[in-house]
Amino acid sequence: MYILKLCGKYMTTRYTALASVASILLGVATLIVVNSVMTGFRTKMRERLHGILSDVVVEARAPLTGFPEPDYIMKRISQSSIGDKIAGMTPAIETLAILTYKPKGYANALTRPVQIVGIDPKGRCEVGDFASHLVNKENKAQPSFELRADALEWRQANSDIIDQKESWPGAIVGYQIATFRAQGMNYDEYLVYPGNEVIITTVANGDGGRPEPKSYKFVVADLYKSDMSEYDDRYMFVPLDALQNVCGMQGRANTIQIKLKDFADAPLVVETLRKVLPQMVFVVSTWEEKQGPLIYAVKVEAFLINLTLFFIIAVAGFGILSTFAMMVIEKTRDIGLLKALGASSTGITNLFLVYGSALGIIGAGAGAVIGIILTYKLNAIEETLTELTGFEIFPRDIYYFDEIPILLEPSMVVMVVAGSLFIAIAAAVYPARRAARLQPVETLRYE
């Protein structure tokens, strides 16, 4: 009973301990907010990356020539021992190209490098999250390269600058290729509209297999918006047969996208396909292996940030250690009296441990509550600070997110709180043992 009474007295009279509580509170709240934002970004990034790439990717070592009879290759994969683990497959061609387009009102055409991907829209939707990233709602339901009503209307309204004498294949252009956002703007200006004609220039297989440049015209049918600038600023999708004609790869492909029923089977599928398919021609990997450097860099960044922020709580632990060490010196007489009245060494140890636990519980508990509230109010806080300061804290033109992505994981909150409690209790162990070793006779000799 005396342990609880003394802990309560120390909590209300020793205000230096509040500094330790404040440090723990700030550390826990900061860790929760930062982890939630980092997890939100990481999760959205993985979703977007996985939406571009299927679970397993089979690529040609010679992408300019690819491999013949992709349907036969897919049939061979289906008939292998891992065929029952596959949910869908589709061939594709990926190659680099130069995109040329002339925005309305511009005197000269604009050019930029792009990654051209030849796909079958239906097959692409079976192996990845392709349709949900299309801007046109009609295409979300049934993706295709056909011009929808809005694209046809724009094309007819701008017939003076559009060549309508021929029907060109449709194309789906990355959102950041077609738009731009100037500094201070909260909306996008369009450089390319659905209905615009664009020209791609790429390297094709010429006579004798020699590479030669070739240009082809496409009509923009829709825009692709994944909220990943790396893809929205670089990718352009066209019909597979059209790109085969452009690249001189009729009846060929240079990649096969594979969707698995369970991604946990990916290592087995990759290992089997590396044995089934000749490694001199094909490279087999999972989407995580293809994006390994980027995923690893994000993991390392998150680890270093968490480690740095955790030092805030460690500083609070040293604050508790120094506070308790001073208490042992200041309260030597009181400790002697307690022992003279019958308090055991274990009781004295428990007194300091309970006090340290109380500081940790108050700091970690309050920090968790504040951190959770700040996490859920973070976007509102960001908007308020932007209005007050005039400085855009979360620039939409860089991230192209409508708001800060947040994912609060209960397990992370529990780990942060548990770690803070451990530090607070561990910091109280040495002063507690030192106080327990004091002898009543020695402490009261000169009283």
Number of C-alpha atoms within 10 A of each C-alpha: 5 11 18 12 11 13 18 13 11 14 16 10 9 11 11 12 21 17 15 25 28 19 21 33 28 23 26 29 28 23 26 29 24 19 24 23 19 22 20 18 17 19 15 18 18 17 15 20 21 18 21 19 23 25 24 27 22 20 23 20 16 12 16 21 18 22 20 14 13 19 16 10 15 19 12 14 20 17 11 14 12 16 16 11 17 21 14 20 23 22 25 24 27 22 17 17 20 16 22 17 19 18 18 15 7 9 8 10 11 12 14 13 17 22 19 24 20 23 22 19 20 14 16 25 20 18 24 22 18 23 23 18 20 21 16 19 13 13 21 15 11 11 20 21 19 17 20 16 12 15 20 16 13 14 22 13 12 14 10 9 13 14 13 12 6 6 10 16 20 25 29 25 29 26 28 27 23 21 17 15 16 10 11 12 12 12 12 15 12 15 18 21 21 25 26 25 25 22 17 22 19 23 19 23 17 13 9 6 11 9 16 12 13 16 16 17 19 20 26 27 26 29 26 25 21 27 19 19 19 12 21 21 22 18 23 25 25 25 21 22 20 19 26 18 13 21 26 20 21 15 15 21 28 24 23 21 24 26 22 21 14 11 14 10 14 20 12 12 24 19 12 16 22 16 9 13 16 10 13 9 13 21 17 22 20 21 20 18 13 14 14 12 11 13 17 12 11 17 15 12 13 17 13 12 15 17 12 12 17 20 12 18 29 19 16 28 27 17 21 29 24 15 19 23 19 13 16 19 13 11 14 19 19 14 23 22 17 17 20 15 10 10 16 13 20 12 17 22 21 18 22 27 24 18 24 29 21 19 24 28 21 17 29 30 19 18 26 25 16 18 25 19 13 17 23 15 11 19 17 14 13 16 15 12 14 15 11 9 9 10 12 14 11 17 18 18 19 10 13 19 15 13 15 17 17 22 18 19 13 10 9 14 23 13 11 22 24 15 17 27 25 15 22 32 23 17 26 27 18 17 22 25 17 15 24 23 12 18 16 18 12 11 18 15 9 7 5
